[in-house]
Amino acid sequence: MASDYDATEFVDTDFQAQKSPYGTPAPNDPLRAPTRDEVDRKVVEAQQKLAELKHAQDDLERERAALEELRRRQTEFQTGRQEMIHHLTRGLGLLEEAEFNARRDAEQMVKTVTDFRDALDKIQAIHDETWTKDNFSIELTRGLTTIENARMEWNAARLKFSVLDGEKGGGDAALPAPEPERLPFANASFGELCRFGLAMTWPLVLIALAVLVAVLMRR
């Protein structure tokens, strides 16, 4: 029976294969402590990964900055477009209205200039030195009517055009306003009016008396 004994039956060949000749763990043993080279290598690998992550972070930061700048420009574009559409639309409306008013005022001014020239010509055409006793009253009435019509034209134009009262643009000092027009004989007394009326009508009275005397003589 002793011959049947085999000593190799009690030997763990896998354990002996992993066991080092000096009693230290095998290189592939998960329980062994890392060597200095392995630690250095892992430090280098970690630093490389950190560098790669830093580079990736820098790329992301640049991309984010570019996107933010793009968003800012888009916002500026949208805001600027809406702002200019509003300003230009409002400006067109105001300028068109101002142009219409200016054209209307210019047309009225041309008409007023023509009326002023006509009134001036009519006043300058009055030659009172040529009046006689016979036509004095009639010519005086015509002259007063011409002057009154011209005064109405002047007052109406002053209401339309402030430049006639000396108001100018560009910061120039305004000229003093003209004194209000006074009607003829506005401050005259009743006696003076009676004398003036008698002076105006005595030629007519003489003519009437002459006609009356002639009629009575014929009878």
LUMVEX-87763 format. One record per residue: residue number from 1; residue in one letter; z, y, x negated of N, C-alpha, C in turn. Coordinates in Angstrom, 1 decimal. Atoms other than C-alpha are relative to their C-alpha. Example, Ala and Ser with C-alpha at 12.3 -4.5 7.8 and 13.67 -1.06 7.14 Angstrom:
residues 2
<tiba 1,'A',<0.0,-1.2,-0.9>,<7.8,-4.5,-12.3>,<0.0,1.2,-0.9>>
<tiba 2,'S',<0.0,-1.1,0.9>,<7.1,-1.1,-13.7>,<0.8,1.1,0.8>>
***
This chain:
residues 219
<tiba 1,'M',<0.0,-1.2,-0.8>,<0.0,0.0,0.0>,<0.0,1.3,-0.9>>
<tiba 2,'A',<0.0,-1.2,0.9>,<0.6,2.3,-3.0>,<-1.4,0.4,-0.4>>
<tiba 3,'S',<1.3,-0.3,0.4>,<-3.0,2.1,-3.8>,<-0.7,0.9,1.1>>
<tiba 4,'D',<0.7,-0.8,-1.0>,<-3.9,3.8,-0.5>,<0.4,1.4,0.0>>
<tiba 5,'Y',<-0.5,-1.4,0.0>,<-2.1,7.1,-1.4>,<-1.0,0.9,-0.7>>
<tiba 6,'D',<1.0,-1.0,0.5>,<-4.4,10.1,-2.0>,<0.7,1.3,-0.1>>
<tiba 7,'A',<-0.8,-1.3,0.2>,<-2.7,13.2,-3.4>,<-0.8,1.2,0.5>>
<tiba 8,'T',<0.8,-1.2,-0.5>,<-5.6,15.5,-2.3>,<0.2,0.2,1.5>>
<tiba 9,'E',<-0.2,-0.2,-1.4>,<-4.7,15.0,1.3>,<1.0,1.0,0.3>>
<tiba 10,'F',<-1.0,-1.0,-0.3>,<-1.8,17.4,1.0>,<-0.3,1.3,-0.7>>
<tiba 11,'V',<0.4,-1.3,0.7>,<-3.7,20.2,-0.8>,<-0.9,0.8,0.9>>
<tiba 12,'D',<0.8,-0.9,-0.8>,<-5.0,23.2,1.1>,<-1.1,0.7,-0.9>>
<tiba 13,'T',<1.0,-0.5,0.9>,<-8.3,23.8,-0.6>,<-0.4,1.5,0.3>>
<tiba 14,'D',<0.3,-1.4,-0.3>,<-9.0,27.1,1.3>,<1.0,1.0,-0.6>>
<tiba 15,'F',<-1.0,-0.8,0.6>,<-5.7,28.5,0.1>,<-0.1,0.1,-1.5>>
<tiba 16,'Q',<0.3,0.0,1.4>,<-6.4,27.5,-3.4>,<-1.2,0.8,-0.4>>
<tiba 17,'A',<1.2,-0.7,0.4>,<-9.8,29.0,-3.3>,<0.2,1.5,0.1>>
<tiba 18,'Q',<-0.3,-1.4,-0.1>,<-8.4,32.4,-2.3>,<1.1,0.4,-0.9>>
<tiba 19,'K',<-1.1,-0.3,0.9>,<-5.4,32.2,-4.7>,<-0.6,0.3,-1.3>>
<tiba 20,'S',<0.4,-0.4,1.3>,<-6.0,34.0,-7.9>,<0.7,-0.7,-1.1>>
<tiba 21,'P',<-0.7,0.8,1.1>,<-5.1,32.3,-11.2>,<1.3,0.7,-0.4>>
<tiba 22,'Y',<-1.2,-0.7,0.4>,<-2.4,35.1,-11.7>,<0.9,0.2,1.1>>
<tiba 23,'G',<-0.9,-0.1,-1.1>,<-0.8,34.8,-8.3>,<-0.2,1.3,0.8>>
<tiba 24,'T',<0.3,-1.3,-0.8>,<-2.4,38.1,-6.9>,<-0.9,-0.4,1.1>>
<tiba 25,'P',<0.9,0.3,-1.1>,<-4.2,38.3,-3.6>,<-1.5,0.1,-0.4>>
<tiba 26,'A',<1.5,0.0,0.2>,<-8.0,37.8,-3.5>,<-0.5,1.4,0.4>>
<tiba 27,'P',<0.5,-1.3,-0.3>,<-10.2,40.9,-3.3>,<-0.3,0.2,1.5>>
<tiba 28,'N',<0.3,-0.1,-1.4>,<-11.1,40.1,0.3>,<1.2,-0.2,0.9>>
<tiba 29,'D',<-1.3,0.2,-0.8>,<-7.5,39.7,1.4>,<0.3,1.3,0.7>>
<tiba 30,'P',<-0.3,-1.3,-0.7>,<-6.8,42.3,4.2>,<1.4,0.5,-0.2>>
<tiba 31,'L',<-1.4,-0.4,0.2>,<-3.2,42.4,3.3>,<0.3,0.6,-1.3>>
<tiba 32,'R',<-0.3,-0.5,1.4>,<-3.6,43.5,-0.3>,<-0.1,1.6,0.0>>
<tiba 33,'A',<0.0,-1.5,0.1>,<-3.1,47.2,-1.3>,<-1.3,0.4,-0.6>>
<tiba 34,'P',<1.3,-0.5,0.5>,<-6.2,49.3,-2.0>,<0.2,0.5,-1.5>>
<tiba 35,'T',<-0.1,-0.4,1.4>,<-7.0,50.0,-5.6>,<-0.3,1.5,-0.1>>
<tiba 36,'R',<0.3,-1.5,0.3>,<-7.4,53.5,-7.2>,<-1.4,0.3,0.2>>
<tiba 37,'D',<1.5,-0.2,-0.2>,<-11.2,53.2,-7.2>,<-0.3,0.1,1.5>>
<tiba 38,'E',<0.3,0.0,-1.5>,<-11.2,52.3,-3.5>,<0.5,1.3,0.6>>
<tiba 39,'V',<-0.5,-1.3,-0.6>,<-9.0,55.3,-2.7>,<-0.9,1.2,-0.4>>
<tiba 40,'D',<0.9,-1.1,0.5>,<-11.2,57.6,-4.8>,<-1.3,0.0,0.8>>
<tiba 41,'R',<1.3,0.1,-0.7>,<-14.3,56.3,-3.1>,<0.2,0.5,1.5>>
<tiba 42,'K',<-0.2,-0.4,-1.4>,<-12.8,56.8,0.4>,<0.2,1.5,0.1>>
<tiba 43,'V',<-0.2,-1.5,0.0>,<-11.7,60.4,-0.6>,<-1.4,0.7,-0.1>>
<tiba 44,'V',<1.3,-0.6,0.1>,<-15.2,61.1,-1.7>,<-0.8,-0.1,1.3>>
<tiba 45,'E',<0.8,0.1,-1.2>,<-16.7,59.7,1.5>,<0.6,0.9,1.1>>
<tiba 46,'A',<-0.6,-0.9,-1.0>,<-14.2,61.7,3.6>,<-0.5,1.5,-0.3>>
<tiba 47,'Q',<0.5,-1.3,0.4>,<-15.2,64.9,1.7>,<-1.5,0.2,0.4>>
<tiba 48,'Q',<1.4,0.0,-0.4>,<-18.9,64.1,2.3>,<-0.1,0.2,1.5>>
<tiba 49,'K',<0.0,-0.2,-1.5>,<-18.2,63.7,6.0>,<0.4,1.3,0.4>>
<tiba 50,'L',<-0.4,-1.3,-0.3>,<-16.3,66.9,6.1>,<-1.1,1.1,-0.3>>
<tiba 51,'A',<1.0,-0.9,0.4>,<-19.1,68.7,4.3>,<-1.2,-0.1,1.1>>
<tiba 52,'E',<1.0,0.2,-1.0>,<-21.6,67.2,6.8>,<0.4,0.7,1.3>>
<tiba 53,'L',<-0.5,-0.6,-1.2>,<-19.4,68.3,9.7>,<0.0,1.5,-0.1>>
<tiba 54,'K',<0.1,-1.5,0.2>,<-19.1,71.8,8.2>,<-1.4,0.5,0.1>>
<tiba 55,'H',<1.4,-0.4,-0.1>,<-22.8,72.0,7.8>,<-0.5,0.0,1.5>>
<tiba 56,'A',<0.4,0.1,-1.4>,<-23.3,70.8,11.4>,<0.7,1.1,0.8>>
<tiba 57,'Q',<-0.7,-1.1,-0.7>,<-20.7,73.4,12.6>,<-0.7,1.3,-0.3>>
<tiba 58,'D',<0.7,-1.3,0.4>,<-22.5,76.2,10.7>,<-1.3,0.0,0.8>>
<tiba 59,'D',<1.3,0.0,-0.8>,<-25.8,75.1,12.4>,<0.3,0.3,1.4>>
<tiba 60,'L',<-0.3,-0.3,-1.4>,<-24.1,75.1,15.8>,<0.4,1.5,0.2>>
<tiba 61,'E',<-0.4,-1.4,-0.1>,<-22.6,78.5,15.1>,<-1.2,0.9,0.0>>
<tiba 62,'R',<1.2,-0.8,0.0>,<-26.0,79.9,14.2>,<-0.8,-0.1,1.3>>
<tiba 63,'E',<0.7,0.2,-1.2>,<-27.6,78.4,17.2>,<0.7,0.7,1.2>>
<tiba 64,'R',<-0.7,-0.7,-1.0>,<-24.8,79.8,19.4>,<-0.2,1.5,-0.1>>
<tiba 65,'A',<0.2,-1.4,0.2>,<-25.2,83.2,17.9>,<-1.4,0.4,0.5>>
<tiba 66,'A',<1.4,-0.3,-0.4>,<-29.0,83.1,18.5>,<-0.1,-0.1,1.5>>
<tiba 67,'L',<0.1,0.1,-1.4>,<-28.5,82.0,22.1>,<0.7,1.2,0.7>>
<tiba 68,'E',<-0.7,-1.2,-0.5>,<-26.0,84.8,22.7>,<-0.9,1.2,-0.1>>
<tiba 69,'E',<0.9,-1.1,0.1>,<-28.4,87.3,21.3>,<-1.2,0.0,0.9>>
<tiba 70,'L',<1.1,0.2,-1.0>,<-31.2,85.9,23.5>,<0.5,0.4,1.4>>
<tiba 71,'R',<-0.6,-0.3,-1.3>,<-28.9,86.1,26.5>,<0.2,1.5,0.1>>
<tiba 72,'R',<-0.2,-1.4,0.0>,<-28.0,89.7,25.6>,<-1.3,0.8,0.2>>
<tiba 73,'R',<1.3,-0.7,-0.2>,<-31.7,90.7,25.3>,<-0.5,-0.2,1.4>>
<tiba 74,'Q',<0.5,0.3,-1.4>,<-32.5,89.0,28.6>,<0.7,0.9,1.0>>
<tiba 75,'T',<-0.8,-0.9,-0.9>,<-29.6,90.9,30.3>,<-0.5,1.4,-0.1>>
<tiba 76,'E',<0.5,-1.3,0.2>,<-30.8,94.1,28.7>,<-1.3,0.3,0.7>>
<tiba 77,'F',<1.3,-0.1,-0.6>,<-34.3,93.4,29.9>,<0.1,0.2,1.5>>
<tiba 78,'Q',<-0.2,0.0,-1.5>,<-33.2,92.7,33.5>,<0.6,1.3,0.4>>
<tiba 79,'T',<-0.7,-1.2,-0.4>,<-30.9,95.7,33.6>,<-0.9,1.2,-0.2>>
<tiba 80,'G',<0.9,-1.1,0.2>,<-33.4,98.1,32.0>,<-1.1,0.0,1.0>>
<tiba 81,'R',<1.1,0.0,-1.0>,<-36.2,97.0,34.3>,<0.5,0.5,1.3>>
<tiba 82,'Q',<-0.5,-0.5,-1.3>,<-34.1,97.5,37.4>,<0.4,1.5,0.0>>
<tiba 83,'E',<-0.4,-1.5,0.1>,<-32.8,100.9,36.1>,<-1.2,0.8,0.0>>
<tiba 84,'M',<1.2,-0.8,0.0>,<-36.3,102.2,35.3>,<-0.7,0.0,1.3>>
<tiba 85,'I',<0.6,0.0,-1.3>,<-37.7,101.0,38.5>,<0.6,0.9,1.0>>
<tiba 86,'H',<-0.7,-0.9,-0.8>,<-35.0,102.9,40.3>,<-0.3,1.4,-0.3>>
<tiba 87,'H',<0.2,-1.3,0.5>,<-35.4,106.0,38.2>,<-1.4,0.5,0.3>>
<tiba 88,'L',<1.4,-0.4,-0.1>,<-39.2,106.1,38.3>,<-0.3,0.1,1.5>>
<tiba 89,'T',<0.2,-0.1,-1.5>,<-39.3,105.4,42.1>,<0.6,1.3,0.5>>
<tiba 90,'R',<-0.7,-1.2,-0.5>,<-36.8,108.2,42.8>,<-0.7,1.2,-0.6>>
<tiba 91,'G',<0.7,-1.1,0.6>,<-38.6,110.5,40.3>,<-1.3,0.3,0.6>>
<tiba 92,'L',<1.3,-0.2,-0.7>,<-42.0,109.9,41.9>,<0.2,0.7,1.3>>
<tiba 93,'G',<-0.2,-0.6,-1.3>,<-40.6,110.8,45.3>,<0.4,1.4,-0.1>>
<tiba 94,'L',<-0.4,-1.4,0.2>,<-38.9,114.0,44.0>,<-1.2,0.8,-0.4>>
<tiba 95,'L',<1.1,-0.8,0.5>,<-41.9,115.1,42.1>,<-1.1,0.2,1.0>>
<tiba 96,'E',<1.0,-0.2,-1.0>,<-44.3,114.4,44.9>,<0.4,1.0,1.0>>
<tiba 97,'E',<-0.5,-1.0,-1.0>,<-42.1,116.4,47.3>,<-0.1,1.4,-0.7>>
<tiba 98,'A',<0.0,-1.3,0.7>,<-41.8,119.2,44.7>,<-1.5,0.5,-0.2>>
<tiba 99,'E',<1.4,-0.3,0.1>,<-45.6,119.1,44.1>,<-0.5,0.5,1.4>>
<tiba 100,'F',<0.4,-0.4,-1.4>,<-46.2,119.4,47.9>,<0.5,1.4,0.3>>
<tiba 101,'N',<-0.6,-1.3,-0.3>,<-43.8,122.3,48.2>,<-0.6,1.1,-0.9>>
<tiba 102,'A',<0.6,-1.0,0.9>,<-45.3,124.0,45.1>,<-1.4,0.4,0.5>>
<tiba 103,'R',<1.4,-0.2,-0.5>,<-48.8,123.6,46.5>,<0.1,0.9,1.3>>
<tiba 104,'R',<-0.1,-0.8,-1.2>,<-47.7,125.0,49.9>,<0.5,1.4,-0.4>>
<tiba 105,'D',<-0.4,-1.3,0.4>,<-45.9,127.9,48.2>,<-1.1,0.8,-0.7>>
<tiba 106,'A',<1.1,-0.7,0.6>,<-48.9,128.6,46.1>,<-1.0,0.5,1.0>>
<tiba 107,'E',<0.9,-0.4,-1.1>,<-51.1,128.7,49.2>,<0.5,1.2,0.7>>
<tiba 108,'Q',<-0.6,-1.1,-0.7>,<-48.7,131.0,50.9>,<0.0,1.3,-0.9>>
<tiba 109,'M',<0.0,-1.2,0.9>,<-48.5,133.2,47.8>,<-1.4,0.6,-0.1>>
<tiba 110,'V',<1.4,-0.5,0.0>,<-52.3,133.5,47.7>,<-0.3,0.8,1.2>>
<tiba 111,'K',<0.2,-0.8,-1.2>,<-52.3,134.6,51.3>,<0.8,1.3,0.0>>
<tiba 112,'T',<-0.8,-1.3,0.0>,<-49.5,137.1,50.7>,<-0.6,1.0,-1.0>>
<tiba 113,'V',<0.7,-0.9,0.9>,<-51.4,138.5,47.7>,<-1.1,0.7,0.7>>
<tiba 114,'T',<1.1,-0.6,-0.7>,<-54.4,139.0,49.9>,<0.5,1.1,1.0>>
<tiba 115,'D',<-0.5,-1.0,-1.0>,<-52.3,140.7,52.6>,<0.6,1.2,-0.7>>
<tiba 116,'F',<-0.5,-1.2,0.8>,<-50.6,142.9,50.0>,<-1.2,0.9,-0.4>>
<tiba 117,'R',<1.2,-0.9,0.4>,<-54.0,144.1,48.7>,<-0.6,0.7,1.2>>
<tiba 118,'D',<0.5,-0.7,-1.2>,<-55.2,144.8,52.2>,<0.9,1.2,0.4>>
<tiba 119,'A',<-0.9,-1.0,-0.4>,<-52.1,146.7,53.0>,<0.0,1.2,-0.9>>
<tiba 120,'L',<0.0,-1.1,1.1>,<-52.2,148.7,49.7>,<-1.3,0.8,0.2>>
<tiba 121,'D',<1.3,-0.7,-0.2>,<-55.9,149.5,50.3>,<0.1,1.0,1.2>>
<tiba 122,'K',<-0.1,-0.8,-1.2>,<-55.1,150.8,53.8>,<0.9,1.2,-0.2>>
<tiba 123,'I',<-0.9,-1.2,0.3>,<-52.2,153.0,52.6>,<-0.7,1.0,-0.9>>
<tiba 124,'Q',<0.7,-0.9,0.9>,<-54.2,154.4,49.7>,<-1.2,0.7,0.6>>
<tiba 125,'A',<1.1,-0.6,-0.6>,<-57.0,155.1,52.1>,<0.4,1.2,0.9>>
<tiba 126,'I',<-0.5,-1.1,-0.8>,<-54.8,157.6,54.0>,<0.0,1.2,-0.9>>
<tiba 127,'H',<0.1,-1.3,0.8>,<-55.6,161.1,52.8>,<0.5,1.1,1.0>>
<tiba 128,'D',<-0.7,-1.0,-0.9>,<-53.1,163.4,54.6>,<-0.4,1.4,-0.3>>
<tiba 129,'E',<0.4,-1.4,0.3>,<-54.5,166.4,52.8>,<-1.2,0.4,0.8>>
<tiba 130,'T',<1.2,-0.3,-0.8>,<-57.6,166.2,55.0>,<0.3,0.1,1.5>>
<tiba 131,'W',<-0.3,-0.2,-1.5>,<-55.7,166.3,58.3>,<-0.1,1.4,0.4>>
<tiba 132,'T',<0.1,-1.3,-0.6>,<-56.3,169.2,60.5>,<1.0,0.1,1.2>>
<tiba 133,'K',<-0.9,-0.2,-1.2>,<-54.3,170.7,63.4>,<-0.4,-0.8,1.2>>
<tiba 134,'D',<0.5,0.8,-1.2>,<-56.5,168.9,65.9>,<0.3,-1.5,-0.1>>
<tiba 135,'N',<-0.2,1.4,0.1>,<-56.1,165.4,64.5>,<1.3,-0.3,-0.7>>
<tiba 136,'F',<-1.2,0.2,0.8>,<-52.7,165.8,62.8>,<0.9,-1.0,0.7>>
<tiba 137,'S',<-0.9,1.0,-0.7>,<-50.7,163.9,65.5>,<-0.5,-1.4,0.0>>
<tiba 138,'I',<0.6,1.3,0.0>,<-53.1,161.1,65.8>,<0.0,-0.7,-1.4>>
<tiba 139,'E',<0.1,0.5,1.3>,<-53.6,160.7,62.1>,<1.4,-0.4,-0.5>>
<tiba 140,'L',<-1.4,0.3,0.4>,<-49.8,160.8,61.5>,<0.5,-1.3,0.7>>
<tiba 141,'T',<-0.4,1.2,-0.7>,<-49.3,158.1,64.1>,<-0.7,-1.2,-0.6>>
<tiba 142,'R',<0.8,1.1,0.6>,<-52.0,155.9,62.5>,<0.7,-0.3,-1.4>>
<tiba 143,'G',<-0.6,0.2,1.3>,<-50.4,156.5,59.1>,<1.4,-0.7,0.1>>
<tiba 144,'L',<-1.3,0.6,-0.2>,<-46.9,155.6,60.3>,<-0.2,-1.5,0.4>>
<tiba 145,'T',<0.2,1.4,-0.4>,<-48.3,152.4,61.9>,<-0.5,-0.8,-1.2>>
<tiba 146,'T',<0.5,0.7,1.2>,<-50.1,151.5,58.7>,<1.2,-0.3,-0.9>>
<tiba 147,'I',<-1.2,0.2,0.9>,<-46.9,152.0,56.7>,<1.0,-1.0,0.6>>
<tiba 148,'E',<-0.9,1.0,-0.6>,<-44.8,150.0,59.2>,<-0.6,-1.4,-0.1>>
<tiba 149,'N',<0.6,1.3,0.2>,<-47.2,147.1,59.1>,<0.1,-0.5,-1.4>>
<tiba 150,'A',<-0.2,0.4,1.4>,<-47.1,147.1,55.3>,<1.4,-0.3,-0.3>>
<tiba 151,'R',<-1.4,0.3,0.2>,<-43.3,147.2,55.4>,<0.3,-1.4,0.6>>
<tiba 152,'M',<-0.2,1.4,-0.6>,<-43.3,144.1,57.7>,<-0.6,-1.0,-0.9>>
<tiba 153,'E',<0.6,1.0,0.9>,<-45.6,142.3,55.3>,<0.9,-0.1,-1.2>>
<tiba 154,'W',<-0.8,0.1,1.2>,<-43.3,143.2,52.4>,<1.3,-0.7,0.3>>
<tiba 155,'N',<-1.2,0.6,-0.3>,<-40.1,142.2,54.1>,<-0.1,-1.5,0.3>>
<tiba 156,'A',<0.3,1.4,-0.3>,<-41.6,138.9,55.3>,<-0.2,-0.8,-1.3>>
<tiba 157,'A',<0.3,0.6,1.3>,<-42.8,138.2,51.7>,<1.3,-0.2,-0.8>>
<tiba 158,'R',<-1.3,0.1,0.8>,<-39.3,138.9,50.3>,<0.8,-1.2,0.4>>
<tiba 159,'L',<-0.7,1.1,-0.5>,<-37.9,136.2,52.5>,<-0.5,-1.3,-0.6>>
<tiba 160,'K',<0.7,1.2,0.5>,<-40.4,133.7,51.1>,<0.1,-0.1,-1.6>>
<tiba 161,'F',<0.1,0.0,1.4>,<-40.5,134.7,47.4>,<1.1,0.8,-0.6>>
<tiba 162,'S',<-1.1,-0.7,0.6>,<-37.3,135.6,45.6>,<-0.4,0.8,-1.2>>
<tiba 163,'V',<0.4,-0.8,1.2>,<-39.3,136.9,42.6>,<-0.2,1.5,0.4>>
<tiba 164,'L',<0.2,-1.4,-0.4>,<-40.0,140.0,44.7>,<1.3,0.8,0.0>>
<tiba 165,'D',<-1.3,-0.7,0.1>,<-36.2,140.8,44.5>,<0.5,0.0,-1.4>>
<tiba 166,'G',<-0.3,-0.1,1.4>,<-36.3,140.5,40.7>,<0.7,-1.3,-0.5>>
<tiba 167,'E',<-0.6,1.2,0.5>,<-35.0,136.9,40.5>,<-1.0,-0.8,-0.8>>
<tiba 168,'K',<0.9,0.7,0.9>,<-36.6,135.1,37.5>,<0.7,-1.2,-0.5>>
<tiba 169,'G',<-0.6,1.2,0.7>,<-36.1,131.7,35.9>,<0.1,0.2,-1.4>>
<tiba 170,'G',<-0.1,0.0,1.4>,<-35.5,130.9,32.3>,<1.2,0.8,-0.5>>
<tiba 171,'G',<-1.2,-0.7,0.5>,<-32.1,132.7,32.1>,<-0.2,1.5,-0.1>>
<tiba 172,'D',<0.1,-1.4,0.1>,<-33.5,136.2,32.3>,<0.9,0.7,1.1>>
<tiba 173,'A',<-0.9,-0.7,-0.9>,<-31.2,138.7,33.9>,<-0.8,0.5,1.2>>
<tiba 174,'A',<0.6,-0.4,-1.2>,<-32.1,139.5,37.5>,<-0.1,1.5,0.1>>
<tiba 175,'L',<0.1,-1.5,-0.2>,<-33.4,143.0,38.2>,<0.8,0.4,1.2>>
<tiba 176,'P',<-0.8,-0.5,-1.2>,<-31.3,145.1,40.6>,<-0.8,0.0,1.2>>
<tiba 177,'A',<0.7,0.2,-1.3>,<-32.2,144.5,44.2>,<-0.4,1.4,0.5>>
<tiba 178,'P',<0.5,-1.3,-0.5>,<-34.3,147.3,45.7>,<0.9,0.4,1.2>>
<tiba 179,'E',<-0.7,-0.6,-1.1>,<-32.6,149.6,48.2>,<-0.7,-0.3,1.3>>
<tiba 180,'P',<0.6,0.3,-1.3>,<-33.2,148.7,51.8>,<-0.9,1.2,0.5>>
<tiba 181,'E',<0.9,-1.0,-0.5>,<-36.1,150.5,53.4>,<0.6,0.8,1.2>>
<tiba 182,'R',<-0.6,-0.8,-1.1>,<-35.1,153.4,55.7>,<-1.2,0.4,0.9>>
<tiba 183,'L',<1.0,-0.5,-0.9>,<-37.0,154.3,58.8>,<-0.1,1.5,-0.1>>
<tiba 184,'P',<0.2,-1.5,0.0>,<-38.5,157.8,59.0>,<0.9,0.6,1.0>>
<tiba 185,'F',<-0.9,-0.8,-0.8>,<-36.1,160.4,60.4>,<1.2,-0.8,0.5>>
<tiba 186,'A',<-1.2,0.8,-0.4>,<-33.3,157.8,60.6>,<1.2,0.8,0.0>>
<tiba 187,'N',<-1.2,-0.8,0.1>,<-30.7,160.4,59.6>,<-0.2,1.4,0.6>>
<tiba 188,'A',<0.3,-1.3,-0.5>,<-32.3,163.3,61.4>,<0.8,0.2,1.3>>
<tiba 189,'S',<-0.8,-0.3,-1.2>,<-30.3,165.1,64.1>,<-0.9,0.2,1.2>>
<tiba 190,'F',<0.8,-0.1,-1.2>,<-31.4,165.5,67.7>,<-0.9,1.3,0.0>>
<tiba 191,'G',<0.7,-1.2,0.0>,<-32.4,169.1,67.2>,<-1.2,-0.1,-0.9>>
<tiba 192,'E',<1.1,0.2,0.9>,<-34.5,168.2,64.2>,<-1.1,-0.8,0.6>>
<tiba 193,'L',<1.0,0.8,-0.6>,<-36.2,165.5,66.1>,<-0.8,0.8,1.1>>
<tiba 194,'C',<0.7,-0.8,-1.1>,<-37.0,167.9,69.0>,<-1.0,1.0,-0.7>>
<tiba 195,'R',<1.0,-0.9,0.7>,<-38.5,170.4,66.5>,<-1.1,-0.7,-0.5>>
<tiba 196,'F',<1.1,0.8,0.5>,<-40.5,167.7,64.9>,<-0.9,-0.4,1.1>>
<tiba 197,'G',<0.8,0.4,-1.1>,<-41.7,166.5,68.2>,<-0.8,1.1,0.6>>
<tiba 198,'L',<0.8,-1.2,-0.4>,<-42.7,170.0,69.2>,<-1.1,0.3,-1.0>>
<tiba 199,'A',<1.0,-0.2,1.0>,<-44.5,170.4,65.9>,<-1.2,-1.0,0.2>>
<tiba 200,'M',<1.0,1.0,-0.1>,<-46.4,167.2,66.6>,<-0.8,0.2,1.3>>
<tiba 201,'T',<0.7,-0.1,-1.3>,<-47.3,168.0,70.2>,<-0.5,1.4,0.4>>
<tiba 202,'W',<0.5,-1.3,-0.4>,<-48.0,171.7,70.2>,<-1.5,0.2,0.1>>
<tiba 203,'P',<1.5,-0.1,-0.2>,<-51.7,171.3,69.6>,<-0.5,-0.5,1.3>>
<tiba 204,'L',<0.4,0.6,-1.3>,<-51.9,169.1,72.6>,<0.4,0.9,1.2>>
<tiba 205,'V',<-0.4,-1.0,-1.1>,<-49.9,171.6,74.7>,<-1.0,1.2,0.1>>
<tiba 206,'L',<1.0,-1.1,0.0>,<-52.3,174.4,73.7>,<-1.3,-0.4,0.6>>
<tiba 207,'I',<1.3,0.5,-0.6>,<-55.3,172.3,74.6>,<0.2,-0.1,1.5>>
<tiba 208,'A',<-0.2,0.1,-1.5>,<-53.7,171.5,78.0>,<0.0,1.3,0.7>>
<tiba 209,'L',<-0.1,-1.3,-0.6>,<-52.9,175.1,78.6>,<-1.4,0.7,0.1>>
<tiba 210,'A',<1.4,-0.5,0.0>,<-56.5,176.1,77.7>,<-0.8,-0.6,1.1>>
<tiba 211,'V',<0.7,0.6,-1.1>,<-57.9,173.6,80.1>,<0.5,0.5,1.3>>
<tiba 212,'L',<-0.6,-0.4,-1.2>,<-55.5,174.7,82.8>,<-0.5,1.5,0.3>>
<tiba 213,'V',<0.5,-1.4,-0.2>,<-56.5,178.4,82.3>,<-1.5,0.0,0.4>>
<tiba 214,'A',<1.4,0.1,-0.3>,<-60.2,177.5,82.4>,<-0.2,-0.4,1.4>>
<tiba 215,'V',<0.2,0.5,-1.4>,<-59.8,175.7,85.7>,<0.4,1.1,0.9>>
<tiba 216,'L',<-0.5,-1.0,-0.9>,<-57.8,178.5,87.2>,<-1.0,1.2,0.1>>
<tiba 217,'M',<1.0,-1.1,0.1>,<-60.5,181.1,86.1>,<-1.2,-0.4,0.8>>
<tiba 218,'R',<1.1,0.4,-0.7>,<-63.2,179.1,87.7>,<0.2,0.1,1.5>>
<tiba 219,'R',<-0.3,-0.1,-1.4>,<-61.4,179.2,91.0>,<-0.1,1.5,0.4>>
***
